Structures are given as structure tokens and as C-alpha cells.
């Protein structure tokens, strides 16, 4: 069963602050990380392994809406939700503009950082704007 305390013990998330250039600044006290997690009421998890992926607060609208339906070149249909952050995902491979669903954004596949299930795509614009398109069937929102 997932609890805040077990999650904090099992991961190092939010225990180190990073500068913009990804160099460590300082350790965040454990009490402070507990406060951050206690303020969250709901979270979004991988349906395969229940790894924490993101929070509902990170839902965003891209091209006027949060949810989109797309198909890939093989005809596979995906229902995708857009998120500003998905720290439970790992991007893999190289970025490409080929068959992008969001004009001006290159994409790369993202997988769950725990079970490596394909969760969606990370999108990056030339200006450096990043967002995630997560496959809605592979994530679930639940109370903490």
C-alpha cells in the first residue's frame, strides 16, 4: 500500500534542490519534503506499477484543451492528456519532428521510471518549452 511515509523512505524525490544548470544546491530537510507531500491531496500514478508520475496541478491545455485523441502512422489511436511536468517519467531516445502531433514541437518517448511502461511523449519546442503528452489509459488519478 502506498503511503507518504513509505514513499519518502523508498525514493529520494525532492531531497535535493537543483540549480537551473542541474548542479546541486543543498539537501532539503526531510520535514520539508513531508510538508510538500502532505499538501498534495491527489496524485497521478502509472497503472502498471503504481509509481507516482505527476500531480493534477500539472494538467495544462495545449492547442486549447487538455485531452487529445491522435493516431500514429500505424493507425494506433491514443487518448493523451497534457502535463507541464511528469517527474515519474524517463525520456528515451532522440527527439524528432516526424509525425508530431503538436506543430513546432519535437517529441521523444517517455516511460515509467519504475516499470518502464510506455507512458507517452515529451514535447520540446525550439524555444525550450517542454510538456508531456501522457497516455490516459496508462495513468490513473487517485487520492493520496
N, C-alpha and C positions, 0 to 999 in steps of 0.2 A: 504494500500500500504506500502511496506517495504522501509524504508529509513534508512540511517546510524544513523541519529539523533534519530528517533523513536526507533531503535533497542537498542541504548545505553541507552535510558531512560527506556526501558522495561526490560532490563536484567542487571545483574551485571557482565557479562563476561568481563574478562581482567581488572577488577577493583582491584583485589588483586593478588599480587605476592605470590607464594608459594615456600618454600624450597623443596629439594628433599624428605624430610620426611613429606611433606604436612602441615607444620606449616606456618602460615602467616609471611611474611617478612615486608611488608608495603603496603599501598594503592598506586595504580598507579594513577597519576593525570588524570582527565577527558580529558584534552587536549592531553595527550599522547595516550589514547585509541582511540581518534578520528583520530590521525595520523596513528595508526596501521590500522584501518579500511579503511581510505581513500586510503592507498597504495594498498589495495585489489581491483581488477577490477571485478572479478567474484567470485562466491561462489556456494556451493552445498547445496541444500535445500531438506527437506522432501517434497514429492509430496502431502502428505495428508494435512499438515497444514502450509507448507512454513517456518518451523523452520530452522534456519541455522544449518547445520550438520558439514560441513568441507569446505576446500578450494581445488581447483585443484592442488595447490602446494604440497598437501599431497598425491597425487597419487603415488603409488610405484609399482614395478614389484616384484612378488613373484613367484618363480619357472620359471623365465624368461618372465613373462608377467603380465600386469595389470589386464586384464579381463579374467575370467574363467567361464566355464559352468559346473555345477555339478548337481547331483540329490541326494535326501535324501533317507532314507530307505523306504519311502512311495511312491517313484517314482516321486516326485515333482521336477521339474527342476528349477534351479536358475542360472541366469547370475549375476556374482558377480565381483565388482571392488575392488581392494586392496588399502588401505589408511593407512598411518603412524599414522594419528590422526583423530579422529572424535568426537570432544568435544560436539557435539549436541546429542550424543547417550548416553544411560544409559545401562550398562551391568546388566543383571538379571540372577539369578540362579547360580548354581555351574558349574565350568569348568569340562569338560570331554574330554577324548581322543577317546571315542567311535564314530566310523564312521567319524573321522576327515577327512577333505579334504586336509589338509596340514600336511604331516608327521612330527611328532615331536612337533606339536602344539595342545594344548588343546583348546577347544572353549567354549564360552557361548553366549547366545543370547544377542543382543543389540536392544534396542527400542528407538524411538524418545523421547527426553526428554520433548517434549511438548504434543504430541497427543498419545504417547505410541504405535505407529505403529511398527511392527516388521521391522527393517531396515537391519538386517544381523547378523553378529557374530564378536566377539572379539576373537583373537587368541593369545595365550601366550605360549612361549617355556619354557622349563625348565631353560634356561639361562636368562629368563626375557624379551626376545624380545616380543614386542606387536605390532600387526597390526589389522586392521579391514577389514573384507570382507563385503562390503555393497551391497545389492540387487539393481542392476541398475534400475529396474523398479520402485523402491520406492524412488529414489532420482533424482534430476534434477539440472543441472548446468545452472546458469543464471548470467547476468550482475548485478552488484550492482547499 
